[in-house]
Amino acid sequence: MKYKVENYIEKHKLFDRQSSLLVALSGGADSVALLHVLLSLGYRCEAVHCNFHLRGEESYRDELFVRELCGRLGVSLFVEEFDTLSYAKENGISIEMAARQLRYGLFEKLRRERGFDAIAVAHHRDDSAETLLLNLIRGTGIKGLRGIQPKNGHIVRPLLCVGREEIVDYLQHREEPFVTDSTNLTCDYTRNKIRLEVIPKLGEINPSIKESLASTAYMVGEAEKIYRKAIEEAEERVKEGNSIDIASLMREVAPATLLHEILSPYGFNSTQVENIITSIGSEGCKVVAADGIAVVKERGKLLITELRERQKWELLLPESGTTDTVLGSMDIQATAFDGTIPKEKNIATLDYDKLRMPLTLRTLRNGDRFAPFGMRGTKLVSDYLTDKKRSLAERQRQLAVCDAEGNIAWLVGERLAAPFCVDKNTKSVVRLSWKGV
């Protein structure tokens, strides 16, 4: 077994001969074997043990065993005690997840403080087979069928090339003791059910089921590398910044799969992605939100944008002068009408006598209506902006200038309201100039 592990370390380039290793040591057969093998191969090792205080006297037994083992082997040992139950309750997570977060948090803390090159954990081939089945039962993509990987950041797993039986045989041959976690012998947890019930039943069909599953996981892992490269190339073809070109997306071999790979890092699940795909052929705008992120269909694109609650505000404008806002500045001047009307979209010329002063500048409100110049009657501002194909971000930043009665006189940068436009009888005007940030 020792030489299988040595070859596995070299094959996957887990670490080199000069590396300093922190070994996660629970006291069970797997971690004890890992420490012995690494020491026998000449690696510089220190160990860390977590006491989660979850198994009463067993927790103290394990800690005492680990202390005695490291003392006998001359290995430096770090021991950390955790109130795992309280941590789980405070964070609203399962006990298993709490233990995992505490454990790996400690590992990374020690790695940074002590300068370890890698953290060695004792997952073996059978663990990888169990993980494949567990993910398959829960539902997973191709990534979940890879089983446990040899290396993940600074976490390395040198024992993935050997099974549990080999590990126990190795320790028995060396007459090395280890402790047994009693919770591993019950079917209280899903993984234990797979280990103690499902895999033995599958073994009746295929005695080499663990090896077959591990081999399959390895092959899927290799295929996933090709898949990942293809996804990256496809993403370059369809996505630019936060914009996905719909036509390009639909030309890909598997549009839904590609879209899921693009959106899943933003927190979108498969059901939400299916809803987006379904909406692509419909009219209008479709927003599916996930963790404050929205996907908006606009003008042949899927836009990935942050969905923010629009802040409501209203400012009183003076008859003359400049008012600064979070979105820009508004300059207002009252003057005699000289017959000129600037054509710039950010400048408005309104009939002074048709307005009820003072004017206000404000954000939009639900149900806002105005009478667009050149159109008959009134129109919902939201409908007007949709017809103009304004994006979600543009609609959220849209402002309105209103008179003292609350009537919209100018949809800033968009359109004047007909009742306030100049005509042949206009004598005085209000000129508004907007400069956005």
C-alpha positions in Angstrom: 0.0 0.0 0.0 2.9 2.3 0.8 4.2 2.3 -2.7 0.7 2.7 -4.3 0.3 5.8 -2.3 3.7 7.1 -3.3 3.0 6.6 -7.0 -0.4 8.2 -6.5 1.1 11.3 -4.9 3.6 11.6 -7.8 1.0 10.9 -10.5 -1.3 13.7 -9.3 1.5 16.0 -8.2 -0.1 16.4 -4.8 3.1 17.8 -3.2 6.8 17.3 -3.4 9.5 15.9 -1.1 10.3 19.3 0.4 6.7 20.0 1.3 5.6 20.4 4.9 2.3 18.7 5.6 -0.5 19.1 8.1 -2.3 15.8 8.6 -5.9 15.7 9.8 -5.8 13.1 12.5 -9.1 11.8 14.0 -7.6 8.6 15.4 -9.6 6.3 13.1 -7.9 3.7 10.9 -7.8 6.0 7.8 -6.1 9.0 9.3 -3.7 6.8 11.4 -2.7 4.9 8.2 -2.3 8.2 6.3 0.1 9.6 9.0 2.2 6.3 9.1 2.5 6.1 5.3 3.5 9.7 4.9 6.1 9.4 7.7 7.5 6.2 6.2 7.9 7.9 2.9 10.0 10.6 4.5 7.6 13.5 4.5 7.7 16.2 7.1 4.4 16.0 8.9 2.5 17.7 11.8 -1.0 16.7 12.9 -4.2 18.4 13.9 -7.1 16.9 15.9 -10.6 18.3 16.3 -12.6 17.5 19.4 -16.2 18.3 18.4 -17.7 17.1 21.7 -20.4 15.2 20.0 -19.9 11.6 21.3 -19.4 12.0 25.0 -16.6 9.9 26.4 -15.6 8.7 22.9 -14.5 12.3 22.0 -12.1 12.3 25.0 -10.9 8.8 24.2 -10.1 9.8 20.6 -8.2 12.9 21.8 -6.2 10.9 24.3 -5.3 8.3 21.7 -4.2 10.9 19.2 -2.0 12.6 21.8 -0.3 9.3 22.7 0.2 8.3 19.1 1.8 11.6 18.1 4.0 11.5 21.3 5.2 8.0 20.3 5.9 9.0 16.7 7.5 12.3 17.6 4.9 14.3 15.6 3.8 17.8 16.7 0.1 17.9 17.4 -2.5 20.7 17.4 -5.7 20.0 19.3 -8.8 22.2 19.0 -12.0 21.8 21.0 -15.4 23.0 19.5 -18.9 23.6 20.9 -20.3 22.2 17.7 -23.9 22.0 18.8 -24.0 25.7 19.7 -22.2 26.7 16.4 -24.8 24.7 14.4 -27.7 26.3 16.2 -26.3 29.9 15.9 -25.8 29.5 12.2 -28.9 27.5 11.4 -27.0 24.6 9.9 -26.8 20.8 10.4 -24.4 19.3 12.9 -22.5 17.6 10.1 -22.2 20.9 8.2 -21.1 22.7 11.4 -18.4 20.2 12.0 -17.2 20.5 8.4 -17.0 24.3 8.6 -15.2 24.3 11.9 -12.8 21.6 10.8 -11.7 23.1 7.5 -11.7 26.6 9.0 -9.2 25.4 11.5 -7.1 23.6 8.9 -6.8 26.8 6.7 -6.0 28.9 9.8 -3.1 26.7 10.8 -1.9 26.5 7.2 -1.7 30.2 7.0 -0.1 30.7 10.4 2.4 27.9 10.2 3.2 27.9 6.5 2.1 24.4 5.6 2.3 23.5 1.9 -0.7 21.2 2.0 -3.3 19.7 4.3 -3.6 15.9 4.0 -7.0 14.3 4.7 -7.7 10.6 4.8 -10.5 10.1 2.2 -10.0 6.8 0.4 -11.3 5.0 -2.7 -14.5 3.7 -0.9 -15.3 7.3 0.3 -15.2 8.4 -3.4 -17.5 5.5 -4.4 -19.9 6.5 -1.6 -19.8 10.2 -2.7 -20.7 9.3 -6.3 -23.7 7.3 -5.2 -24.8 9.9 -2.7 -24.7 12.7 -5.3 -26.4 10.4 -7.8 -29.3 9.8 -5.3 -29.6 13.5 -4.5 -29.4 14.6 -8.1 -26.3 16.1 -9.6 -24.6 17.3 -12.7 -21.5 15.9 -14.2 -19.3 17.6 -11.6 -21.0 15.6 -8.8 -20.3 12.3 -10.5 -16.5 12.8 -10.3 -16.4 11.5 -6.7 -13.8 13.0 -4.4 -10.9 14.7 -6.2 -7.2 14.1 -5.3 -6.6 17.8 -4.8 -8.8 20.8 -4.0 -6.8 23.9 -3.4 -4.5 23.1 -0.5 -6.5 20.0 0.5 -4.8 16.8 -0.7 -6.1 13.2 -0.5 -3.2 10.7 -0.9 -5.3 7.6 0.0 -7.8 7.8 -2.8 -5.9 5.0 -4.6 -6.6 2.4 -1.8 -9.7 1.0 -0.2 -10.8 0.6 3.4 -9.8 -3.1 3.5 -6.3 -2.3 2.3 -6.0 0.3 5.0 -7.0 -2.0 7.8 -4.8 -4.8 6.5 -1.8 -2.3 6.5 -2.4 -1.3 10.1 -2.9 -4.9 11.3 0.2 -6.0 9.6 2.1 -3.3 11.4 0.2 -4.0 14.6 -0.8 -0.4 14.8 -3.9 0.4 16.9 -6.7 2.8 16.0 -10.0 3.9 17.4 -13.5 3.3 15.9 -16.2 6.0 15.7 -19.3 4.2 16.9 -21.5 6.5 14.7 -19.9 4.9 11.6 -21.5 1.6 12.6 -25.1 2.9 12.6 -27.4 3.8 9.8 -28.5 7.1 11.2 -26.9 9.1 8.4 -27.4 8.8 4.7 -23.8 8.1 3.9 -23.7 5.4 6.5 -26.8 3.8 4.9 -25.0 3.8 1.6 -21.8 2.3 3.2 -23.6 -0.3 5.3 -26.6 -1.3 3.3 -26.5 -0.1 -0.4 -23.0 -0.9 -1.4 -23.1 -4.4 0.2 -26.3 -5.1 -1.8 -24.6 -3.9 -5.0 -21.7 -6.0 -4.1 -23.9 -9.1 -4.5 -24.3 -8.2 -8.1 -20.7 -7.0 -8.7 -18.2 -8.0 -6.0 -15.9 -5.3 -7.3 -18.5 -2.6 -7.0 -16.3 -0.2 -5.0 -13.4 -0.4 -7.6 -15.9 0.0 -10.4 -17.5 3.1 -8.9 -14.1 4.6 -8.2 -13.0 3.9 -11.8 -16.2 5.4 -13.2 -15.7 8.5 -11.0 -12.2 8.8 -12.4 -13.3 8.6 -16.0 -16.1 11.1 -15.4 -13.5 13.4 -13.9 -11.4 13.2 -17.0 -14.5 13.7 -19.2 -15.4 16.7 -17.0 -12.2 18.4 -17.9 -13.1 18.2 -21.6 -16.7 19.3 -20.8 -15.4 22.3 -18.8 -13.1 23.4 -21.6 -16.0 23.2 -24.1 -18.2 25.2 -21.7 -15.6 27.9 -21.4 -15.2 28.2 -25.2 -19.0 28.3 -25.7 -19.4 31.0 -23.0 -16.9 33.1 -24.9 -19.1 32.8 -28.0 -22.3 33.8 -26.4 -21.4 36.1 -23.5 -19.9 39.5 -23.4 -19.6 41.1 -20.0 -23.0 40.6 -18.3 -24.9 40.2 -21.6 -25.8 36.9 -23.3 -26.7 37.0 -26.9 -29.9 34.9 -27.3 -29.4 34.0 -31.0 -25.8 32.8 -30.3 -27.0 30.8 -27.2 -29.7 29.0 -29.1 -27.2 28.0 -31.8 -25.2 26.0 -29.3 -25.6 22.2 -29.0 -27.2 22.4 -25.5 -28.4 25.9 -24.8 -30.1 25.1 -21.5 -27.0 23.3 -20.2 -24.7 26.1 -21.2 -27.1 28.7 -19.7 -27.1 26.7 -16.4 -23.3 26.7 -16.3 -23.2 30.4 -16.9 -25.9 31.3 -14.3 -25.3 28.8 -11.6 -22.4 30.8 -10.1 -24.9 33.7 -9.6 -27.2 31.4 -7.5 -29.7 30.3 -10.2 -31.0 26.7 -9.9 -32.1 24.4 -12.8 -35.8 25.3 -12.4 -35.1 29.0 -12.7 -32.9 28.4 -15.8 -35.7 26.4 -17.4 -38.0 29.3 -16.8 -35.6 31.7 -18.5 -35.2 29.3 -21.5 -39.0 29.1 -21.7 -39.4 32.9 -21.7 -36.9 33.4 -24.5 -39.6 32.8 -27.2 -42.2 35.1 -25.5 -42.7 38.8 -25.8 -41.6 41.4 -23.3 -39.2 41.2 -20.4 -38.8 38.2 -18.1 -37.0 38.6 -14.8 -36.0 35.5 -12.7 -34.3 36.6 -9.5 -31.8 34.6 -7.4 -30.0 36.1 -4.4 -30.5 39.7 -5.6 -29.5 38.9 -9.2 -31.9 39.2 -12.1 -31.8 38.0 -15.7 -33.7 40.3 -18.0 -34.6 39.6 -21.6 -34.2 42.8 -23.6 -33.5 43.4 -27.3 -32.2 40.0 -28.1 -30.1 39.8 -25.0 -30.2 38.2 -21.6 -28.8 40.8 -19.2 -27.5 39.7 -15.8 -28.0 42.5 -13.5 -28.2 43.3 -9.8 -31.8 43.6 -8.7 -31.9 46.6 -6.3 -34.9 48.0 -4.5 -35.4 51.4 -6.1 -34.8 54.2 -3.6 -37.6 56.8 -3.6 -36.8 60.5 -3.2 -38.2 63.9 -4.2 -36.4 67.3 -4.3 -37.8 70.8 -4.5 -36.3 72.8 -7.4 -35.6 76.5 -7.0 -36.7 78.9 -9.7 -33.1 79.5 -10.6 -29.9 77.5 -9.9 -28.5 74.0 -9.8 -29.7 71.1 -7.7 -27.4 68.1 -7.1 -28.7 64.5 -6.7 -27.3 61.0 -6.4 -28.0 60.5 -10.1 -26.8 63.9 -11.5 -27.5 67.6 -11.4 -30.4 69.7 -12.6 -30.0 73.3 -13.6 -33.1 75.5 -13.9 -33.5 79.0 -15.3 -36.7 81.1 -15.7 -36.4 83.6 -18.6 -38.2 85.4 -21.4 -39.0 83.2 -24.4 -36.7 84.2 -27.3 -38.2 81.6 -29.7 -35.4 79.2 -29.5 -35.9 75.6 -28.4 -32.7 73.5 -27.9 -32.9 70.0 -29.5 -30.7 68.2 -26.9 -32.6 65.4 -25.2 -31.3 66.5 -21.8 -32.6 70.1 -22.1 -36.3 70.9 -21.7 -38.1 74.1 -22.5 -41.5 74.5 -20.7 -44.1 77.3 -20.8 -43.7 79.1 -17.5 -47.3 80.2 -17.3 -48.7 76.7 -17.8 -46.8 75.4 -14.8 -47.8 75.6 -11.1 -44.6 76.4 -9.3 -42.5 75.3 -7.6 -41.2 72.3 -9.5 -40.0 69.0 -8.0 -37.5 66.4 -9.3 -38.3 62.9 -8.2 -38.0 59.2 -8.9 -40.8 57.3 -10.5 -43.7 55.8 -8.6 -46.0 52.9 -9.4 -48.9 54.1 -11.5 -47.2 57.3 -12.8 -48.9 58.6 -15.9 -48.2 61.5 -18.2 -49.3 63.0 -21.5 -46.4 62.5 -24.0 -45.9 65.4 -26.4 -47.0 64.2 -29.9 -49.4 61.5 -28.6 -53.0 61.5 -27.7 -54.2 61.2 -24.2 -52.1 59.9 -21.3 -49.9 56.9 -20.9 -48.4 54.9 -18.0 -44.8 55.8 -17.7 -43.9 52.1 -17.3 -45.6 51.3 -20.6 -43.9 54.2 -22.3 -40.5 53.1 -21.2 -41.2 49.5 -22.2 -42.3 50.7 -25.7 -39.1 52.6 -25.9 -37.2 49.4 -25.0 -35.5 50.9 -22.0 -33.5 48.4 -20.0 -34.2 47.6 -16.3 -31.3 49.7 -15.2 -32.4 52.6 -17.3 -36.0 52.4 -15.9 -34.7 52.3 -12.4 -32.7 55.5 -12.9 -35.5 57.4 -14.7 -36.5 60.7 -13.2 -39.5 63.0 -13.6 -40.0 66.8 -13.2 -43.4 67.6 -11.8 -45.3 70.8 -11.1 -46.8 71.8 -7.7 -49.9 69.7 -8.4 -47.9 66.6 -9.0 -48.3 66.5 -12.8 -45.3 65.2 -14.8 -44.0 68.0 -17.0 -40.9 66.3 -18.2 -39.8 62.7 -18.2 -36.1 63.6 -17.9 -34.1 62.9 -21.0 -37.1 61.3 -22.6 -40.1 63.4 -23.4 -42.0 66.5 -22.6 -45.6 66.4 -21.4 -47.9 68.0 -23.9 -49.8 70.4 -21.5 -46.6 72.2 -20.6 -45.0 72.7 -24.0 -44.4 76.1 -25.5 -46.7 77.5 -28.2 -47.3 80.7 -30.2 -48.6 82.4 -27.1 -45.7 81.6 -24.8 -44.0 84.6 -23.2 -41.8 83.1 -20.5 -40.2 79.8 -20.2 -38.4 77.5 -17.7 -35.3 75.9 -19.1 -34.2 72.6 -17.4 -30.7 71.1 -18.1 -29.9 67.6 -16.8 -26.4 66.2 -16.4 -26.3 62.6 -15.3 -23.4 61.0 -13.4 
